[in-house]
Amino acid sequence: MKIVVLVKQVPDSGAERNLRSDDNTVDRGSANNVINEMDEYAIEEALQIQEKHGGEVVVLTVGPDRASESIRKALSMGPDSAVHVVDEALHGSCAVATSKVLAAAIGQLNADLIICGAESTDGRVQVMPHMIAERLGIAALTGARKLTVDGSSLTIERQTEEGYEVVTASTPAVVSVWDTINEPRYPSFKGIMAAKKKPLETKSLADLGIAASEVGFDGATSAVVEHSKRPPRQAGNKITDSGDGGLKLVEYLASEKFV
């Protein structure tokens, strides 16, 4: 089984994140960039499947040159190789255009199973697995808290607010996972050293048969028109109890339509 894991480099969610003033895109140049947290669970799930059933695990990333840092981090966890789609024309691409690039790259890899995180911490749109599956004409098993592989048959427990749903499909398929599915392993020193020698192939848009006009700002179906910083938190209302504190509290709650 050939498993492709989608990995995205994102600004660290624990630090301040900003948009660029010139084009309203995420400022990745000045950020502390890391692997999207949910993707680490996708990598771990792929490795566990490989350990049980054999096969090959390939990391796939679309991003600028510096995304290679996260690719090597991903490889240090255990995958066999990686593909990095990098092209200056990709800057400003929307989710729709990005899904086209990813689908084209996956098509060239002839994957049996594509695993990704349920969402990225910079976009949080949760649409990428559905878009890729639609473009490839394959099933999408999304929001998995558990994945079982039996030959070419896949079964997931799809996490919901009420519990879970059992969904099945045959390979090839796209599976997105939540952070409840496993506990990602830490890269060992041996794994870190081995990652430096693992194959890392770079592809351009031309290699994928995609024109520059189909991606970036020219090919975007949506754009950020304006942005502003979140306003600082305001001081709350302080009630001094002089015998009527309860009444003042109820009046405040009523004014905010809580009661």
C-alpha positions in Angstrom: 0.0 0.0 0.0 1.3 3.4 -0.9 0.2 6.1 1.6 0.6 9.8 0.9 0.5 12.1 3.9 -0.4 15.8 3.3 1.7 18.1 5.5 1.5 21.8 5.7 3.9 24.3 7.2 2.0 26.9 9.3 2.9 29.8 11.7 3.1 28.5 15.2 -0.3 28.9 16.8 1.3 29.6 20.2 2.8 32.8 18.9 1.4 36.0 17.4 0.3 35.6 13.8 -0.1 38.4 11.3 -1.2 39.1 7.8 1.0 41.0 5.3 0.1 44.6 4.7 0.9 44.4 1.0 -1.3 41.5 -0.1 -3.3 40.4 3.0 -1.8 36.9 3.0 -0.4 35.1 6.0 3.0 36.6 7.0 5.1 33.4 7.0 8.4 35.2 6.5 8.6 36.6 10.0 6.7 33.8 11.8 8.0 30.8 13.6 6.8 28.1 11.2 6.1 24.5 12.2 4.3 21.4 11.0 0.5 21.9 11.2 -0.2 20.1 14.5 -3.0 17.9 13.1 -0.8 16.7 10.3 1.5 15.0 12.9 -1.4 12.7 13.8 -1.8 11.9 10.1 1.9 11.0 9.9 1.6 8.8 12.9 -1.5 7.0 11.6 0.3 6.3 8.3 3.3 4.9 10.0 1.1 2.6 12.2 -0.6 1.3 9.1 2.8 0.7 7.4 4.0 -1.2 10.5 0.9 -3.5 10.3 0.5 -3.9 6.6 3.8 -2.8 5.0 4.0 -0.5 2.1 5.5 3.0 1.6 4.8 6.4 3.2 5.4 9.5 1.2 5.1 13.1 2.6 3.6 15.7 0.2 3.8 19.4 0.8 2.9 22.5 -1.2 4.7 25.6 -0.1 7.7 27.9 -0.4 11.4 26.9 -0.2 11.4 27.2 3.7 8.7 24.5 3.9 11.5 22.0 3.4 12.3 22.5 7.1 8.9 20.9 8.0 9.4 18.2 5.4 12.6 17.1 7.1 10.9 17.2 10.5 8.1 15.0 9.1 10.7 12.6 7.5 12.4 12.3 10.9 9.3 10.6 12.3 9.7 7.7 9.9 8.2 8.2 6.4 10.2 7.0 3.5 10.4 10.0 1.1 8.8 13.3 0.3 7.6 15.5 -2.5 7.7 19.3 -2.3 5.7 21.3 -4.8 7.3 24.7 -4.9 6.7 27.5 -7.4 6.7 31.3 -7.0 3.3 31.4 -8.8 1.6 29.6 -6.0 1.7 32.6 -3.7 -1.8 33.9 -3.0 -3.5 30.6 -4.0 -6.9 29.9 -2.5 -8.1 26.6 -1.2 -9.7 25.7 -4.5 -6.4 26.2 -6.4 -4.4 24.5 -3.7 -6.6 21.4 -4.0 -6.0 21.3 -7.7 -2.2 21.3 -7.2 -2.4 18.6 -4.5 -4.7 16.4 -6.6 -2.3 16.7 -9.5 0.7 15.7 -7.4 -1.2 12.8 -5.8 -2.3 11.6 -9.2 1.4 11.3 -10.2 2.2 9.3 -7.0 -0.5 6.7 -7.7 -1.5 6.6 -4.0 -3.7 4.0 -2.5 -4.5 6.0 0.6 -4.2 9.8 1.3 -4.2 10.9 4.9 -4.3 14.4 6.2 -5.2 16.4 9.3 -8.8 17.5 9.6 -7.8 21.1 9.5 -4.9 23.5 9.4 -4.3 26.0 12.2 -3.9 28.9 9.8 -6.9 28.3 7.5 -9.2 26.1 9.6 -11.6 25.7 6.6 -11.7 21.8 6.8 -12.5 21.5 3.1 -9.2 20.3 1.6 -9.8 16.5 1.9 -13.3 16.9 0.3 -11.9 19.0 -2.6 -9.1 16.6 -3.3 -11.4 13.6 -3.2 -13.8 15.3 -5.6 -11.0 16.1 -8.0 -9.7 12.6 -7.9 -13.1 10.9 -8.1 -12.5 8.9 -4.9 -14.1 8.5 -1.5 -13.5 11.0 1.4 -13.6 9.6 4.9 -13.4 12.7 7.1 -13.0 13.5 10.7 -11.7 10.1 11.8 -11.0 9.3 15.4 -10.2 5.7 14.4 -9.1 4.1 11.1 -9.1 0.3 10.3 -7.5 -1.1 7.2 -8.5 -4.5 5.9 -6.9 -5.1 2.5 -8.5 -2.6 0.2 -11.4 -1.9 2.7 -11.2 1.2 5.0 -13.5 1.8 8.0 -13.4 4.9 10.2 -15.2 6.1 13.2 -16.2 9.7 12.3 -16.1 11.9 15.3 -19.2 13.9 15.9 -20.6 16.1 18.7 -23.0 13.3 19.7 -20.5 10.4 19.4 -19.3 8.8 16.2 -20.5 7.4 12.9 -19.1 4.3 11.2 -18.2 4.9 7.6 -16.6 2.5 5.1 -15.0 2.8 1.6 -12.5 1.1 -0.6 -9.1 2.4 -1.6 -8.1 4.7 -3.1 -9.5 7.2 -0.7 -8.8 10.3 1.3 -8.9 10.1 5.1 -8.7 13.1 7.4 -8.0 12.6 11.1 -8.5 14.4 14.4 -6.1 14.6 17.3 -8.1 11.9 19.1 -6.9 9.1 16.7 -3.4 8.5 18.2 -0.4 10.0 19.9 2.4 11.1 17.5 5.9 9.7 18.1 8.8 12.0 18.9 11.6 11.8 16.3 14.6 9.9 17.6 18.2 11.1 17.0 18.6 8.3 14.6 15.5 9.4 12.8 16.6 13.0 12.6 20.0 11.9 11.1 18.3 9.5 8.6 15.9 12.2 7.4 18.8 14.1 5.9 19.4 11.3 3.5 15.8 10.4 2.6 14.7 11.2 -1.0 13.1 14.7 -1.3 11.7 15.4 -4.8 10.7 18.9 -5.8 8.1 19.6 -8.5 7.0 22.8 -10.2 3.6 23.7 -11.6 5.0 22.8 -15.1 5.8 19.3 -13.8 2.2 18.9 -12.8 0.8 20.3 -16.0 -0.8 23.3 -14.3 -0.5 26.9 -15.7 0.5 29.7 -13.5 -2.7 31.5 -14.3 -4.7 28.8 -12.6 -3.2 29.4 -9.2 -2.0 32.4 -7.1 -3.9 35.6 -7.1 -4.9 35.3 -10.7 -6.5 31.9 -10.2 -8.0 32.6 -6.7 -11.8 32.3 -6.3 -11.7 34.3 -3.0 -9.5 37.0 -1.5 -9.0 38.9 1.8 -10.1 42.4 1.0 -9.3 44.0 4.4 -8.0 43.0 7.8 -7.5 44.6 11.2 -6.1 43.6 14.5 -8.5 42.2 17.1 -9.3 45.0 19.5 -7.8 44.8 23.0 -10.0 43.2 25.7 -12.0 45.8 27.5 -12.3 45.9 31.3 -15.3 44.1 32.7 -18.1 45.6 34.7 -17.4 45.6 38.4 -20.4 45.4 40.8 -19.9 46.6 44.4 -22.4 44.9 46.7 -24.1 47.4 48.9 -27.1 45.2 49.6 -28.4 45.3 46.0 -25.5 43.4 44.3 -27.8 40.6 43.2 -30.3 43.0 41.6 -27.5 44.7 39.7 -26.1 41.4 38.5 -29.5 40.3 37.2 -30.0 43.7 35.5 -26.7 43.3 33.8 -27.5 39.8 32.6 -30.8 41.0 31.3 -29.2 43.8 29.4 -26.9 41.3 27.7 -29.9 39.0 27.0 -28.6 36.2 29.1 -31.8 36.1 31.2 
